Amino acid sequence: MLLRACRLRCPCCGYGRLFKSATRLHERCSACGEAFEREPGQSLGAVYINLGLTLGVVAAGYLLMRSFTSLTTTQLMVIWMAVAGIGPFVLHRHATALWTGIVFLGEGLYIPWPNR
């Protein structure tokens, strides 16, 4: 289910596309009709996923570059602050898709799924 979401496909069936534009989710899957946003405010979880992914990339990149390059701390800070500013925009679709997959995975424990 999470792999389907990471491919930006419907977590339920794996066929319908999640996004109708760069930043907007479809309301329902075109293949199985499943609603992607279950309740208002659900997308807040994607913000936390996005923040975690961005901070992880920036922290790991900074530490790796500090260990293996001769760049100064100021140069590294400039590079990784730029990445931290751009990262959320680049990772938005995948963070939203991953969160949608997590929501579907969690609800699968409590509600029956439609025929696949």
Secondary structure, DSSP 4 states (H G I P E B T S, - for coil): -HHHHHTTB-TTTS-SBSBSSSS-B-SB-TTT--BS--STTTTHHHHHHHHHHHHHHHHHHHHHHHHH----HHHHHHHHHHHHHHHHHHHHHHHHHHHHHHHHHHHTTTSPPPP-
